[in-house]
């Protein structure tokens, strides 16, 4: 039998790959390796994107109580529930009482509320709407990669999705990982030390192994803090821990589901909005001093019907609300080209009419985070789209 000679270097590469796999097996199953961000600095900007899957009712989260048509449109039951403890924003808008942290951020001018906004989608399918919102096209399935992934691929930064599977928004990026708090046993430190010593003279393998072990240390610290819970608050807090680490990612993706409130919306939204508010508060607390350079963008795939249905819920709609938060955000105001809630002003006679494309919020956030030029933004991230200029941060 003919035997192919194997060089010592090839043997080291094979064993090194096996050892790296062993190190990876000690990581949470959903933590993928990403190349190091050579340009990321400890004091650089951070970006957090939160997607609320299921379609948040923007008129319940931020009711237009000053609109003349509000009371008749939503009825006394919804108005009373929403304004049990009024969180007034301005002469037209208030905030749901469950959003205490967000209202406080608004008062300290760290929160911008963006109302009557939506993607380019005008139908009412969750699946198609989420695909379009995450891909960044002007129609569903125009792109199979995501706007955040394409932006990352043009930079030297890393991203961490706090999800079990890579979200579409981050697809197309080599430097994107996922993380969820699964419990795994620790690795054998002595074995790892022996492996590291064995190919310490191989620069490529040594670098790859050191990166794998660094990811392991980061993950094990996360495991200790998450206490096995995958709740939004715990994931948001852990995202803040990752973003605060000197060699951690500079971009995080978070999701919260359950917003499809067709029935009994009042008590369901009370729970959902409370969890969202607590999670965002935990994120800010974990970010600490980095809050001043962090942008948090909260969005949903579409809004809900302007009128309540017969079961005390709302149906799939169009225009909704988004939030932009952070220490440098030019907040303390509601950004809205308000279309009004009179019957003649509703889209198709049933929905809040959108007056701002969500990509006009996303685009400047990407430019701030990645330093993209307008040409790069239009050519690589949002082909053919011209973003409306918005003042989102303090100059």
SULVENSUL-V969058 format. One record per backbone hydrogen bond with DSSP energy under -1.0 kcal/mol. CO is the residue of the C=O (numbers start at 1). NH is the residue of the N-H. If there is no record, write none. Layout:
CO/NH + CO/NH
This chain:
7/11 + 8/12 + 9/13 + 10/14 + 11/15 + 12/16 + 13/17 + 14/18 + 15/19 + 16/20 + 17/21 + 18/22 + 19/23 + 20/24 + 21/25 + 24/27 + 28/31 + 36/38 + 37/40 + 41/44 + 46/295 + 47/252 + 48/297 + 49/254 + 50/299 + 51/256 + 53/259 + 56/58 + 57/60 + 57/61 + 58/62 + 61/96 + 63/65 + 63/94 + 64/67 + 67/70 + 69/73 + 70/74 + 71/75 + 75/79 + 76/80 + 77/81 + 78/82 + 79/83 + 87/95 + 92/66 + 93/89 + 93/90 + 96/99 + 99/103 + 100/104 + 101/105 + 102/106 + 103/107 + 104/108 + 105/110 + 106/109 + 109/331 + 110/326 + 111/332 + 112/324 + 113/335 + 114/322 + 116/355 + 116/356 + 117/320 + 118/358 + 125/129 + 126/130 + 127/131 + 128/132 + 129/133 + 130/134 + 131/135 + 132/136 + 134/147 + 139/142 + 146/150 + 147/151 + 148/152 + 149/153 + 152/155 + 158/250 + 159/177 + 160/253 + 161/163 + 161/179 + 167/170 + 168/171 + 169/149 + 170/173 + 171/146 + 175/159 + 177/161 + 180/182 + 188/192 + 189/193 + 190/194 + 191/195 + 192/196 + 193/197 + 194/198 + 195/199 + 197/200 + 199/202 + 202/206 + 203/207 + 204/208 + 205/209 + 206/210 + 207/211 + 208/212 + 209/213 + 210/214 + 211/215 + 212/216 + 213/217 + 214/218 + 215/219 + 216/220 + 217/221 + 218/222 + 219/223 + 220/224 + 221/225 + 222/226 + 223/227 + 226/229 + 231/235 + 232/236 + 233/237 + 234/238 + 235/239 + 236/240 + 237/241 + 238/242 + 239/243 + 240/244 + 241/245 + 245/248 + 250/47 + 251/160 + 252/49 + 253/162 + 254/51 + 256/53 + 259/261 + 260/262 + 261/314 + 264/268 + 265/269 + 266/270 + 267/271 + 268/272 + 269/273 + 270/274 + 271/275 + 272/276 + 273/277 + 274/278 + 275/279 + 276/280 + 277/281 + 278/282 + 279/283 + 280/284 + 281/285 + 282/286 + 283/287 + 284/288 + 287/290 + 288/291 + 290/293 + 291/294 + 291/327 + 293/46 + 295/48 + 296/325 + 297/50 + 298/323 + 299/52 + 303/317 + 309/312 + 311/264 + 312/265 + 313/309 + 315/305 + 318/303 + 320/117 + 322/114 + 323/298 + 324/112 + 325/296 + 326/329 + 328/394 + 329/331 + 333/113 + 335/115 + 336/338 + 342/345 + 346/349 + 347/350 + 347/351 + 350/306 + 351/347 + 352/319 + 356/118 + 357/360 + 358/361 + 358/362 + 359/363 + 361/365 + 362/366 + 363/367 + 364/368 + 365/369 + 366/370 + 367/371 + 373/377 + 374/378 + 375/379 + 376/380 + 377/382 + 382/385 + 390/392 + 392/330
